[in-house]
Amino acid sequence: MSYIIKETTCQQAFAALDDCNSAVIDVRCPEEYALYGPIPGAHLIPWKMIRDDMLVDNAHFGCDLEKVVSYRKDTGYFHLYFICGSGNRSCEAAECALDILRDVRCEVYNVVGGMDEWVCAGLPTTPAALLG
């Protein structure tokens, strides 16, 4: 089990979408999805939520994260890639994940540059117009 957060590129996270031993965790708040839309195949688990014009913790983050990894616990070692808008909040979420998943065999990655870099690299997103 990894006790450190590794940095990775959006291209490596994109490749992980096709790996059954990996999961990409998109931690942007729902309001941010309107900007670029979600990543097809990623798990949307907001780290923070906007309430009364403030960012507050998502009380369901840990539970939702455990659901994503629960079916992977029997597959052995796996990889979690955390992404947000720019790479800052995803690092915080990845740190929290290390605590939540301390008994799970996994490696935790922060996607450097976040969705800003993802979009610049031309990687796929679901257009916001298709979400409604």
N, CA and C of each residue as an Amber inpcrd file, in Angstrom:
protein
   396
   0.8510000  -1.1780000   0.0000000   0.0000000   0.0000000   0.0000000
   0.8890000   1.2320000   0.0000000   0.4750000   2.2240000  -0.7710000
   1.2210000   3.4690000  -0.8540000   0.7740000   4.4330000   0.2400000
   1.7220000   5.0690000   0.8910000   1.3940000   6.0900000   1.8830000
   1.7630000   7.4660000   1.3810000   2.0930000   7.5640000   0.1000000
   2.4110000   8.8540000  -0.4930000   1.5380000   9.0530000  -1.7230000
   1.3530000  10.3020000  -2.0680000   0.6100000  10.6370000  -3.2710000
   1.6220000  10.8750000  -4.3730000   1.4450000  10.1770000  -5.4500000
   2.3290000  10.3470000  -6.5980000   1.6930000  11.3290000  -7.5660000
   2.5150000  12.0410000  -8.3000000   2.0080000  12.9430000  -9.3250000
   1.9990000  12.2160000 -10.6540000   1.0090000  12.5510000 -11.4780000
   0.9040000  11.9250000 -12.7840000   0.3610000  12.9300000 -13.7820000
   0.4110000  12.5840000 -15.0440000  -0.0890000  13.4580000 -16.1040000
  -1.5280000  13.0840000 -16.4510000  -2.1840000  14.0140000 -17.1180000
  -3.5550000  13.7200000 -17.5510000  -3.5510000  12.6000000 -18.5980000
  -2.5100000  12.4770000 -19.3860000  -2.4370000  11.3920000 -20.3710000
  -2.3810000  10.0240000 -19.6790000  -1.6490000   9.9350000 -18.5730000
  -1.5960000   8.6770000 -17.8290000  -2.9410000   8.3750000 -17.1740000
  -3.6100000   9.3960000 -16.6700000  -4.9420000   9.1920000 -16.0910000
  -5.9240000   8.7560000 -17.1750000  -5.8270000   9.3450000 -18.3540000
  -6.6980000   8.9610000 -19.4670000  -6.4880000   7.4800000 -19.8150000
  -5.2420000   7.0480000 -19.8710000  -4.9480000   5.6410000 -20.1610000
  -5.5170000   4.7250000 -19.0780000  -5.5710000   5.2170000 -17.8430000
  -6.0760000   4.4160000 -16.7260000  -7.5780000   4.1370000 -16.8450000
  -8.2920000   4.9360000 -17.6240000  -9.7280000   4.7110000 -17.8000000
 -10.0190000   3.3360000 -18.4000000  -9.0580000   2.7870000 -19.1500000
  -9.2330000   1.4710000 -19.7770000  -8.6460000   0.3320000 -18.9480000
  -8.1570000   0.6280000 -17.7650000  -7.5090000  -0.3670000 -16.9120000
  -8.4760000  -0.7900000 -15.8030000  -8.8200000  -2.0660000 -15.7620000
  -9.7780000  -2.5410000 -14.7570000  -9.2190000  -2.4550000 -13.3390000
  -7.9210000  -2.2630000 -13.1920000  -7.3110000  -2.1200000 -11.8710000
  -7.0690000  -0.6610000 -11.5080000  -7.7560000   0.2490000 -12.1980000
  -7.6000000   1.6820000 -11.9530000  -8.9610000   2.3640000 -11.9460000
  -9.0160000   3.5150000 -11.2870000 -10.2170000   4.3500000 -11.3110000
  -9.7860000   5.8070000 -11.3050000 -10.4570000   6.5990000 -12.1270000
 -10.2320000   8.0450000 -12.1410000 -11.3630000   8.6650000 -11.3330000
 -10.9880000   9.4490000 -10.3170000 -11.9440000  10.0870000  -9.4220000
 -11.9330000  11.5900000  -9.7060000 -13.0360000  12.0870000 -10.2500000
 -13.1970000  13.5090000 -10.5640000 -13.8080000  14.1720000  -9.3420000
 -13.0580000  15.0410000  -8.6780000 -13.5040000  15.6290000  -7.4120000
 -14.0480000  17.0520000  -7.5650000 -14.3000000  17.4920000  -8.7910000
 -14.8610000  18.8370000  -8.9870000 -16.2840000  18.8920000  -8.4510000
 -16.7020000  20.0770000  -8.0290000 -18.0860000  20.2460000  -7.5670000
 -19.0120000  20.2690000  -8.7820000 -20.2770000  19.9290000  -8.5840000
 -21.2090000  19.8470000  -9.7170000 -21.2550000  21.1140000 -10.5740000
 -21.1140000  22.2670000  -9.9620000 -21.1490000  23.5120000 -10.7250000
 -19.9880000  23.6070000 -11.7140000 -18.8840000  22.9630000 -11.4020000
 -17.7270000  22.9940000 -12.3020000 -17.9200000  22.1090000 -13.5300000
 -18.8010000  21.1280000 -13.4430000 -19.0330000  20.2540000 -14.5880000
 -19.5340000  21.0520000 -15.7810000 -20.2560000  22.1430000 -15.5110000
 -20.7980000  22.9600000 -16.5840000 -19.6970000  23.5770000 -17.4420000
 -18.5190000  23.7750000 -16.8730000 -17.4230000  24.3810000 -17.6180000
 -16.8980000  23.4520000 -18.7090000 -16.5150000  22.2400000 -18.3440000
 -15.9660000  21.2970000 -19.3120000 -16.7810000  20.0190000 -19.4320000
 -17.6670000  19.7680000 -18.4990000 -18.3800000  18.4990000 -18.4610000
 -17.5000000  17.4410000 -17.8200000 -18.0940000  16.3110000 -17.4330000
 -17.3100000  15.2560000 -16.7960000 -16.4580000  14.4620000 -17.7870000
 -15.5360000  13.7270000 -17.2580000 -14.6960000  12.8230000 -18.0430000
 -15.4650000  11.5130000 -18.2210000 -15.7060000  11.0820000 -19.4670000
 -16.4060000   9.8110000 -19.6630000 -15.6290000   8.6560000 -19.0230000
 -16.3010000   7.9020000 -18.1750000 -15.6710000   6.7580000 -17.5160000
 -15.0990000   7.0600000 -16.1480000 -15.0120000   8.3450000 -15.7860000
 -14.5060000   8.7100000 -14.4620000 -15.6470000   8.6540000 -13.4530000
 -15.2880000   8.5150000 -12.1970000 -16.2520000   8.5230000 -11.0970000
 -16.3360000   9.9410000 -10.5480000 -17.5230000  10.5090000 -10.5510000
 -17.7200000  11.8690000 -10.0740000 -18.0170000  11.8340000  -8.5860000
 -17.0280000  12.2430000  -7.7900000 -17.1830000  12.2990000  -6.3360000
 -16.6490000  13.6600000  -5.8780000 -17.5230000  14.6430000  -5.7850000
 -17.0540000  15.9790000  -5.3990000 -16.3490000  15.9790000  -4.0400000
 -15.2350000  16.6900000  -3.9710000 -14.5000000  16.8630000  -2.7240000
 -15.1490000  17.9750000  -1.9080000 -15.5390000  19.0300000  -2.5720000
 -16.2000000  20.1780000  -1.9470000 -17.5060000  20.4410000  -2.6980000
 -18.4420000  21.0920000  -2.0090000 -19.7180000  21.4870000  -2.6010000
 -19.8910000  22.9850000  -2.3780000 -20.5980000  23.6420000  -3.2880000
 -20.8840000  25.0640000  -3.1110000 -22.2190000  25.1970000  -2.3890000
 -22.1760000  25.8390000  -1.2270000 -23.3800000  26.1110000  -0.4270000
 -23.3180000  27.5690000   0.0110000 -24.3410000  28.3290000  -0.3070000
 -24.3920000  29.7450000   0.0730000 -23.1170000  30.4840000  -0.3490000
 -22.6930000  30.2330000  -1.5880000 -21.5070000  30.8870000  -2.1710000
 -20.2060000  30.5610000  -1.4570000 -20.1730000  29.4370000  -0.7440000
 -18.9500000  28.9910000  -0.0610000 -18.6780000  27.5390000  -0.4250000
 -17.4050000  27.1660000  -0.4330000 -17.0450000  25.7630000  -0.6130000
 -17.0750000  25.0630000   0.7390000 -17.8190000  23.9730000   0.8310000
 -17.9030000  23.1960000   2.0670000 -17.5710000  21.7420000   1.7480000
 -17.1480000  21.0130000   2.7580000 -16.8090000  19.6050000   2.5700000
 -18.0260000  18.8110000   2.1170000 -17.7950000  17.8420000   1.2620000
 -18.8420000  16.9120000   0.8600000 -18.8810000  15.8040000   1.9100000
 -19.9320000  15.7600000   2.6900000 -20.0460000  14.7840000   3.7780000
 -20.0800000  13.3470000   3.2780000 -20.3590000  13.1370000   2.0010000
 -20.4750000  11.7810000   1.4480000 -19.2090000  11.3230000   0.7190000
 -18.1760000  12.1590000   0.7260000 -16.9730000  11.8300000  -0.0470000
 -16.4060000  10.4620000   0.3280000 -16.1870000  10.2200000   1.6130000
 -15.5860000   8.9540000   2.0490000 -16.4340000   7.7600000   1.6960000
 -17.7130000   7.8500000   1.9320000 -18.6300000   6.7510000   1.6320000
 -18.6560000   6.4710000   0.1310000 -18.7430000   7.5250000  -0.6740000
 -18.7700000   7.3540000  -2.1250000 -17.4520000   6.7720000  -2.6450000
 -16.3480000   7.2040000  -2.0710000 -15.0450000   6.6640000  -2.4670000
 -14.9550000   5.1860000  -2.1150000 -15.3980000   4.8120000  -0.9390000
 -15.3610000   3.3990000  -0.5380000 -16.2090000   2.5330000  -1.4630000
 -17.3130000   3.0650000  -1.9710000 -18.1400000   2.3160000  -2.9300000
 -17.3690000   2.0370000  -4.2100000 -16.6190000   3.0220000  -4.6740000
 -15.8450000   2.8430000  -5.9080000 -14.7920000   1.7590000  -5.7350000
 -14.1320000   1.7360000  -4.5850000 -13.0430000   0.7700000  -4.4010000
 -13.5240000  -0.5810000  -3.8730000 -14.7520000  -0.6620000  -3.3830000
 -15.2000000  -1.9030000  -2.7380000 -15.1400000  -3.1050000  -3.6730000
 -15.5060000  -2.9330000  -4.9230000 -15.4690000  -4.0680000  -5.8400000
 -14.0660000  -4.3640000  -6.3400000 -13.1080000  -3.4980000  -6.0560000
 -11.7290000  -3.7270000  -6.4800000 -10.8770000  -4.3660000  -5.3810000
 -11.3710000  -4.4150000  -4.1580000 -10.5680000  -4.9410000  -3.0530000
 -10.1210000  -6.3690000  -3.2870000 -10.9330000  -7.1470000  -3.9740000
 -10.5900000  -8.5480000  -4.2160000  -9.6910000  -8.7330000  -5.4290000
  -9.4810000  -7.6880000  -6.2080000  -8.6560000  -7.8290000  -7.4100000
  -7.1850000  -7.6120000  -7.1250000  -6.8420000  -7.3200000  -5.8860000
  -5.4440000  -7.0740000  -5.5460000  -5.1280000  -5.5940000  -5.5880000
  -3.9580000  -5.2530000  -6.0390000  -3.4510000  -3.8950000  -6.0440000
  -4.1100000  -3.0780000  -7.1450000  -4.5180000  -1.8530000  -6.8580000
  -5.0880000  -1.0080000  -7.8950000  -4.6410000   0.4390000  -7.7170000
  -5.0270000   1.2870000  -8.6790000  -4.5560000   2.6670000  -8.7600000
  -5.7430000   3.6210000  -8.7820000  -5.6440000   4.7060000  -8.0110000
  -6.6590000   5.7480000  -7.9910000  -6.0360000   7.0510000  -8.4790000
  -6.6740000   7.6640000  -9.4660000  -6.2130000   8.9160000 -10.0450000
  -7.2140000  10.0040000  -9.6940000  -6.7870000  11.0290000  -8.9620000
  -7.6660000  12.1150000  -8.5400000  -7.4330000  13.3360000  -9.4190000
  -8.5400000  13.9330000  -9.8870000  -8.4500000  15.1090000 -10.7570000
  -9.4880000  16.1390000 -10.3320000  -9.1060000  17.4140000 -10.4170000
 -10.0230000  18.5270000 -10.1490000  -9.8210000  19.5500000 -11.2680000
 -10.1500000  20.8030000 -11.0120000  -9.9980000  21.8260000 -12.0360000
  -8.5530000  22.1310000 -12.3800000  -7.7080000  22.2800000 -11.3500000
  -6.3200000  22.6790000 -11.5960000  -5.2720000  21.7670000 -10.9440000
  -5.6890000  20.8700000 -10.0780000  -4.7540000  19.9530000  -9.4310000
  -4.5420000  20.2000000  -7.9530000  -5.1580000  21.2460000  -7.3840000
  -4.9640000  21.5410000  -5.9680000  -5.9150000  20.7580000  -5.0660000
  -7.2070000  20.8790000  -5.3200000  -8.1770000  20.1620000  -4.4810000
  -8.0510000  18.6520000  -4.6380000  -7.6700000  18.2040000  -5.8240000
  -7.5110000  16.7590000  -6.0100000  -6.3750000  16.2190000  -5.1500000
  -5.3650000  17.0330000  -4.8960000  -4.2830000  16.6170000  -4.0060000
  -4.8080000  16.4790000  -2.5790000  -5.6520000  17.4270000  -2.1480000
  -6.2650000  17.3410000  -0.8210000  -7.1600000  16.0960000  -0.7240000
  -7.9380000  15.8480000  -1.7540000  -8.8220000  14.6800000  -1.7660000
  -8.0080000  13.3900000  -1.7450000  -6.8970000  13.3690000  -2.4560000
  -6.0320000  12.1870000  -2.4720000  -5.4410000  11.9340000  -1.0880000
  -5.0690000  13.0030000  -0.3850000  -4.5570000  12.8540000   0.9840000
  -5.6260000  12.2490000   1.8900000  -6.8380000  12.7290000   1.7600000
  -7.9530000  12.1820000   2.5410000  -8.1750000  10.7170000   2.1840000
  -8.0680000  10.3900000   0.9090000  -8.2620000   9.0070000   0.4660000
  -7.2530000   8.0640000   1.0990000  -6.0290000   8.5340000   1.2890000
  -5.0240000   7.6890000   1.9390000  -5.4760000   7.2960000   3.3370000
  -6.1120000   8.2290000   4.0520000  -6.6460000   7.9270000   5.3820000
  -7.8230000   6.9620000   5.2960000  -8.7510000   7.2570000   4.4150000
  -9.9600000   6.4430000   4.2800000  -9.6170000   5.0190000   3.8660000
  -8.6470000   4.8810000   2.9820000  -8.3260000   3.5750000   2.3880000
  -7.0510000   2.9640000   2.9540000  -6.7220000   3.2910000   4.1840000
  -5.4390000   2.8510000   4.7500000  -5.2740000   1.3310000   4.7780000
  -6.3630000   0.5790000   4.7620000  -6.2710000  -0.8810000   4.7810000
  -6.4250000  -1.5050000   3.3950000  -6.4650000  -0.6720000   2.3690000
  -6.6540000  -1.1470000   0.9980000  -5.3330000  -1.0400000   0.2460000
  -5.0340000  -2.0620000  -0.5270000  -3.8000000  -2.0500000  -1.3250000
  -4.0130000  -1.2200000  -2.5900000  -3.5030000   0.0110000  -2.5690000
  -3.6690000   0.8690000  -3.7390000  -2.5560000   1.9060000  -3.8040000
  -2.4030000   2.4650000  -4.9960000  -1.5270000   3.6130000  -5.1960000
  -2.4230000   4.7910000  -5.5230000  -2.0840000   5.9570000  -4.9810000
  -2.9000000   7.1500000  -5.1460000  -2.1050000   8.1930000  -5.9260000
  -2.7440000   8.7440000  -6.9570000  -2.1050000   9.7120000  -7.8410000
  -2.9030000  11.0180000  -7.8800000  -2.1940000  12.1220000  -7.9810000
  -2.8060000  13.4170000  -8.2350000  -2.4840000  13.7980000  -9.6710000
  -3.5170000  14.1420000 -10.4440000  -3.3180000  14.5270000 -11.8400000
  -2.9040000  15.9970000 -11.8830000  -1.6550000  16.2340000 -12.2280000
  -1.0750000  17.5770000 -12.2580000  -1.7460000  18.4030000 -13.3620000
  -2.1770000  19.6040000 -12.9960000  -2.8000000  20.4970000 -13.9700000
  -4.3010000  20.3230000 -14.0860000  -4.8250000  19.2190000 -13.5790000
  -6.2610000  18.9860000 -13.5470000  -6.9460000  19.0910000 -14.8950000
  -8.2200000  19.4960000 -14.8390000  -9.0210000  19.6040000 -16.0560000
  -8.5000000  20.6830000 -16.9950000  -7.8570000  21.7020000 -16.4550000
  -7.2640000  22.7190000 -17.3310000  -6.2780000  22.0540000 -18.2870000
  -5.4210000  21.2240000 -17.7490000  -4.4320000  20.5150000 -18.5680000
  -5.0980000  19.4560000 -19.4470000  -6.0970000  18.7640000 -18.8940000
  -6.8320000  17.7230000 -19.6380000  -7.4050000  18.2920000 -20.9380000
  -8.0860000  19.4220000 -20.8110000  -8.7130000  20.0520000 -21.9730000
  -7.6510000  20.5690000 -22.9410000  -6.5850000  21.1820000 -22.4350000
  -5.4950000  21.6690000 -23.2930000  -4.8540000  20.5320000 -24.0830000
  -4.8310000  19.3440000 -23.4730000  -4.2440000  18.1800000 -24.1350000
  -5.2030000  17.5530000 -25.1530000  -6.4290000  18.0650000 -25.2180000
  -7.3960000  17.5430000 -26.1770000  -8.0220000  16.2210000 -25.7740000
  -7.9690000  15.9060000 -24.4900000  -8.5530000  14.6450000 -24.0160000
 -10.0680000  14.7980000 -23.8970000 -10.8160000  13.6920000 -23.9850000
 -12.2760000  13.7830000 -24.0820000 -12.9660000  14.1920000 -22.7880000
 -14.0350000  14.9550000 -22.9650000 -14.9780000  15.2920000 -21.9020000
 -16.3680000  15.1750000 -22.5110000 -17.3630000  15.1110000 -21.6570000
 -18.7360000  15.1020000 -22.1320000 -19.2050000  16.5440000 -22.1820000
 -19.5760000  17.0460000 -23.3510000 -20.0280000  18.4340000 -23.4100000
 -21.1760000  18.7060000 -22.4640000 -21.1410000  19.8350000 -21.7880000
 -22.1530000  20.1800000 -20.8000000 -23.5490000  20.1760000 -21.4060000
 -23.6690000  20.5050000 -22.6800000 -24.9770000  20.5360000 -23.3360000
 -25.6400000  19.1570000 -23.3640000 -24.8420000  18.1020000 -23.3000000
 -25.3730000  16.7350000 -23.3260000 -25.7580000  16.2280000 -21.9480000
 -25.4200000  16.9720000 -20.9030000 -25.6590000  16.5010000 -19.5340000
 -27.1000000  16.6960000 -19.0930000 -27.7710000  17.7060000 -19.6080000
 -29.1100000  18.0360000 -19.1410000 -30.1240000  17.1370000 -19.7160000
